[in-house]
Amino acid sequence: MPDSVLSLLPNDFPEANDDAFLNRGVRHLVLAGGCFWCTEAVYRQLDGVLDVVSGYAGGSADTANYDAVCTGTTDHAEAIRIEYDSQLIGPGTLLKVFFGIAHDPTQLNRQGHDQGRQYRSAVFYQDQTEQQLVSDYIALLEQNAAFKAPIVTSLEPLTEFYPAENYHQNYAAINPNQPYIAAVAQPKVAKVQHFFKHRLKKDL
């Protein structure tokens, strides 16, 4: 996201109270923040993240494919499902990265030049506890004036997550020289390495 949107540096964002989610084994978090190539790349480097799958959430099975979702006429958003070890990382850190680096939560139904509902900012919550965590964190960000514009992230119940086609998985790592990846994904990856270097996997 443009640095001009932020009032705080990403590492200065307030901490979410995610104690209820820690040390609970392997868990998942489904986030939508524009093109899933970019958000997936951001999270793969964090210690405690076991896997990241690009896919679709918010719509029905019959439209859970790239051609349909790209029309912008489905209810789907391009989303990622993060699998994480809650002994090593919690949803609070994942949300901090989501709001501070992975995307711009102040843009409605778009991210940069990508426009349409499929690029909306959303968290697909699995239960009321997770919904409350995200709602409280958004309120905390607003109280701390983390952004210079209102947060428009929607909270939507997760009915189903549909993995995207195989060629979308780990796309940024496989295609580092693709112009979109070089221009949009790699700067976000670099920002995580700068602001959250204490959270990176040791083999990076």
KOLVEX-865906 format. One record per atom (N, C-alpha, C): residue in one letter; y, x, z. Coordinates in steps of 0.001 Angstrom, whole numbers, plus 500000, padded with zeros to 6 digits. Atoms other than C-alpha are relative to their C-alpha. Layout:
! KOLVEX-865906
AYXZ
...
This chain:
! KOLVEX-865906
M498813500843500000
M500000500000500000
M501236500877500000
P498773499204499959
P503592501174499567
P500401500295501439
D499594499640498638
D504778503081502633
D501210499195500452
S498802500760499662
S507975501017502480
S499673498679500687
V500416501256499370
V505982497996503702
V499801500177501497
L500353499727498612
L505093499669506987
L501221500306500859
S499021499596499002
S507263499873510067
S499408501048500944
L500717499034499174
L504623501903511945
L499049500804499125
L501040499236500668
L502348504697510777
L498646499397500355
P501298500636499732
P498721503544510495
P499357500414501321
N500618499557498752
N497581505677513430
N500783499557501235
D499206500526498887
D500365504162515556
D499834498490500172
F500262501427499847
F499114500618515036
F499373499739501369
P500604500313498701
P498168498890518312
P498484499875499885
E501460500070499955
E494538498847519377
E499558498570500298
A500592501309499719
A492498495644519229
A499056500109501188
N500954500040498884
N490509494666522297
N498647499514499463
D501294500354500591
D487025494784520788
D498821500327500909
D501060499635499052
D485032495529523958
D498766499114499877
A501122500936500090
A482875492431523413
A499063500318498839
F500791499693501192
F481594493919520144
F499331501368500069
L500506498635499924
L480764497438521293
L498614500059500618
N501358499774499483
N477256498726521997
N499117498771499844
R500801501189500308
R475716495664520391
R499104500224498780
G500883499702501112
G473582497447517807
G500730500015498666
V499426500010501347
V474139497214514069
V500645498645499730
R499261501222500258
R476778494672513080
R500633500064498612
H499364500079501309
H478637493536509949
H501403499406500129
L498656500562500092
L482244492772509061
L500319499835498517
V499711500286501409
V483319491128505786
V501515499870499815
L498562499918500220
L486810491946504529
L500315499895498514
A499522500067501378
A488728491158501339
A501427500522499958
G498676499409500087
G491705493271500372
G500294500541498619
G499787499547501363
G492058493414496625
G498725500541499390
C501141499452500722
C489766495399494333
C498993500632500958
F500992499488499047
F486517496105496160
F499634501455499758
W500240498572500212
W486197499531494525
W500787500836501011
C499107499215499139
C489110500738496648
C499670499829501475
T500282500222498577
T488305499109499978
T498652500599500387
E501300499392499707
E484687500243499752
E500140501500500220
A499833498548499911
A485751503857499193
A500648500415501315
V499305499697498752
V488029503772502232
V499020500068501171
Y500861500129498816
Y485268502774504653
Y498769500884499974
R501224499200500070
R482369504881503401
R500111501321500763
Q499822498690499377
Q483861507998504995
Q500105499952501528
L499816500119498553
L484153506635508559
L498685500168500751
D501175499801499160
D481685507804511196
D499622498684500674
G500468501259499438
G479575504893512383
G499818498918498957
V500218500940501108
V479779503055509065
V498702500396499304
L501327499714500535
L476189502852507869
L499895499686498514
D500049500394501401
D476740501111504545
D501187499105499701
V498964500912500464
V479385499291502530
V499529499425498669
V500430500676501214
V478472496726499891
V501174499229499420
S498986500790500687
S480931495360497341
S499399498676499558
G500536501293500387
G480573491669496612
G501054498917499969
Y499152501181500118
Y482004488187496618
Y499786499085501200
A500080500921498865
A482797485777499458
A501025498892499812
G499080501125500036
G484401482361499726
G499632498926499008
G500369500956501034
G482767480640496782
G498515499711499985
S501389500437500116
S479417479366495560
S499171501002499202
A500916499061500640
A476355481149494217
A500160500009498482
D499949500081501462
D476842479937490650
D501195500728499396
T498837499255500513
T480204481731490343
T500090501405500602
A499988498693499344
A479262484892492272
A499615501099499006
N500183498935500984
N479532487215489290
N501367500461499529
Y498705499374500287
Y482244489528488054
Y500793499255498933
D499294500697501082
D483069487657484848
D500667498726500510
A499444501250499478
A483571484375486701
A501120500261500994
V499006499727498959
V485467485845489642
V501297500527499381
C498805499434500639
C487848487740487333
C500891498945499341
T499157501053500570
T489058484454485859
T501021499494501004
G499095500491498968
G490720483672489187
G499873498520500276
T500155501446499837
T489434480106489036
T498896499629500987
T501019500285498992
T486618480441491596
T500644500079501382
D499505499857498629
D486983480342495378
D499699501375500578
H500390498682499503
H485631483873495662
H501172500957500118
A499155498817499929
A487502486934496783
A499101501217499806
E500720498726500023
E486424490454495940
E499997500515501440
A500126499679498580
A485108491515499336
A499015501144500196
I500991499000499619
I483130494210501108
I499334499570501296
R500730500215498750
R480457493884503766
R499713501362500613
I500150498723499301
I480658496768506206
I498875499867501027
E501060499920498987
E477505497587508169
E500338501179500899
Y499568498926499113
Y478388499584511251
Y499171500042501284
D500677499774498724
D476808501040514386
D501033499812501104
S498975500339499014
S478722499450517240
S500011500939501205
Q499933498952498982
Q477865502377519505
Q500946501120499583
L499173498920500522
L479918504646517262
L501385499540499555
I498719500512500482
I482691502430515903
I500031498491500226
G499871501434499744
G484016498968516659
G500831499317498933
P499201500729500988
P485650496236514597
P501496500231500163
G498580499719499805
G488979497138516142
G500480501136499115
T499647498876500870
T489031500465514320
T499930499591498533
L500140500460501386
L487797498817511112
L501197499143499589
L498831500834500295
L490643496294511324
L501279500830499931
K498830499124500021
K493183498996512062
K500122500691498645
V500013499372501316
V492177500775508858
V500272498956498910
F499816501069500978
F492076497479506959
F501469499639499841
F498598500411500063
F495617496481507843
F500943501174499734
G499086498868500108
G497117499976507953
G499898500806498727
I500205499128501157
I495623501629504865
I499301499306498837
A500883500483501063
A492983499707502919
A500681499056499016
H499322500942500887
H495345497082501519
H501334499600500608
D498710500496499531
D498714495364501878
D499841498535500421
P500216501367499531
P498318492253504060
P501216499094499888
T498791500827500161
T501817491030503219
T500110499430498588
Q499966500518501369
Q501016490253499559
Q499074498796499885
L500759501241500114
L499844486732498800
L499290499936498647
N500817500152501218
N496982486403496285
N500260501102498976
R499812498858500900
R497571489864494865
R499887501286500794
Q499841498659499470
Q497385493585495465
Q500560500844498872
G499364499227501053
G499834495566493407
G500042499223498695
H500009500650501306
H499312494754489741
H498841499015499846
D501128500932500054
D496090492847490471
D500434498664500596
Q499517501294499541
Q497024489175490720
Q498931498930499851
G500957501092500003
G494958486088491531
G499368499831501370
R500595500282498686
R493168484460494457
R498831500918500324
Q501129499103499765
Q490249486813493983
Q500431501305500663
Y499468498790499366
Y492524489587495264
Y500720499688501308
R499300500384498780
R493695487723498358
R499565500858501192
S500289499331498734
S493842489318501784
S499303499000500911
A500761500944499182
A491166487705503948
A498990500733500871
V501117499586499154
V488762488247506809
V499053498817500085
F501014501052499954
F485554486238506592
F499224500148501306
Y500572499860498657
Y484566485695510201
Y498641499310500101
Q501369500490499849
Q480984485099511297
Q499839499005501140
D500070500921498866
D481663483243514533
D501379499907500638
Q498695500231499383
Q484462482080516809
Q500517501238500724
T499574498786499297
T484498485325518784
T500662500973499034
E499426499119501000
E485133487322515641
E501318499433499461
Q498758500642500449
Q487734484803514459
Q501124500256500995
Q498988499794498974
Q489571485152517765
Q500467501452500032
L499643498583500027
L489460488942517591
L501018500274498904
V499110499741501127
V491112488979514175
V501336499278500185
S498774500761499771
S493617486250515040
S500883500692501027
D499244499300498957
D494644488111518201
D500591501303499469
Y499500498718500512
Y494979491374516286
Y501174499792499055
I498864500296500881
I497212489862513633
I501237499671500831
A498873500321499114
A499391488428516409
A500556501265500638
L499573498740499385
L499490491873518036
L500787500852499008
L499266499264501024
L500568493508514774
L501387499408499796
E498703500650500193
E503331490951514386
E500915500234501205
Q499206499734498797
Q504465491413517992
Q500578501412499985
N499563498608500060
N504711495153517352
N500777500326498724
A499234499827501244
A506524494612514025
A499455501139499156
A500657498937500767
A503997496786512221
A500411499986498535
F499620500147501403
F505181495441508853
F501412499443499891
K498650500492500250
K508541494632507346
K500001498615499363
A500147501339500563
A507220491350505928
A498866499294500736
P501046500739499284
P504963488589507324
P498592500314499458
I501407499840500374
I501186489062507304
I499497498667499456
V500482501232500634
V499547486534504966
V498467499960499926
T501467499946499989
T495887487426505619
T499419498683500475
S500652501251499593
S493714484325505742
S498719500298500776
L501256499938499258
L490857483806508196
L499121498874499500
E500874500981500630
E487968482065506486
E498579500149500540
P501377499900499504
P484477481217507767
P499095500598498923
L500949499392500931
L481745483312506171
L498810499069499824
T501156500850500299
T479291480951504527
T498890500809499352
E500975499147500680
E477600483540502324
E500738501178499394
F499479498822500689
F478196487043501022
F499044500324498866
Y500818499733501186
Y476973487790497510
Y500275501418499504
P499776498649500525
P476496491468496567
P500381499969498522
A499577499901501393
A478228492399493330
A498952500746499178
E500884499315500929
E476501493824490297
E499870501481500384
N500300498632499569
N474926497268490791
N501055501009499582
Y499061498987500478
Y477513499111488723
Y501297500032500798
H498813500003499145
H480227498123491201
H499786500785501296
Q500283499385498707
Q478488499764494170
Q500337501500499970
N499577498593499867
N479997503096495293
N500735500474498742
Y499379499736501301
Y482096502923492135
Y500987501163500057
A498960498969499928
A484921505187493295
A499399501398500071
A500627498685499876
A482609508055494248
A499331500421498696
I500704499704501250
I480682507809490972
I500972500223498850
N499021499936501093
N483823507481488818
N501355500515500490
P498751499519499397
P486475509692490465
P501138500198499003
N498964499746500998
N488319510330487199
N500458498743499268
Q499549501256500601
Q488639506689486223
Q501455499785500420
P498569500053499676
P492431506103486033
P500357499105501183
Y499693500905498895
Y492489503120488415
Y499569500614501332
I500500499363498779
I490396504990490977
I500931501139500416
A499126498869499691
A492591508078490732
A501361499542500511
A498651500453499648
A495795506069491043
A500045499163501268
V499948500975498908
V494836503470493667
V499039500344501140
A500995499779498946
A491639504341495535
A500152501352500686
Q499973498663499410
Q491974508079496033
Q501157500224500977
P498947499851498994
P495381507928497763
P499656499317501329
K500399500677498766
K493937505434500266
K498944500811500746
V501024499150499390
V490917507640500876
V500664501191500687
A499296498851499428
A493261510584501467
A500772499622501262
K499260500447498819
K495342508556503936
K499072499846501204
V500964500104498894
V492259507778506029
V499653501391500511
Q500337498638499600
Q491379511466506025
Q501130500649500799
H498847499447499285
H494893512255507257
H500215499321501352
F499641500723498782
F495486509526509827
F498802499745500933
F501178500287499185
F491904509019511044
F498967501122499887
K500917498874500192
K490440512511510692
K499012500137501149
H500922499965498860
H488900512202514161
H498888498962499874
R500978501057500213
R486920509214512831
R499095500245498793
L500738499753501220
L485438510860509749
L498580500485500279
K501350499482499910
K481781511603509165
K500039501520499940
K499968498536499871
K480936515211509926
K499668500712498699
D500434499319501216
D479467515941506489
D500978499852498852
L498999500138501077
L482643515144504544
L500638501362499687
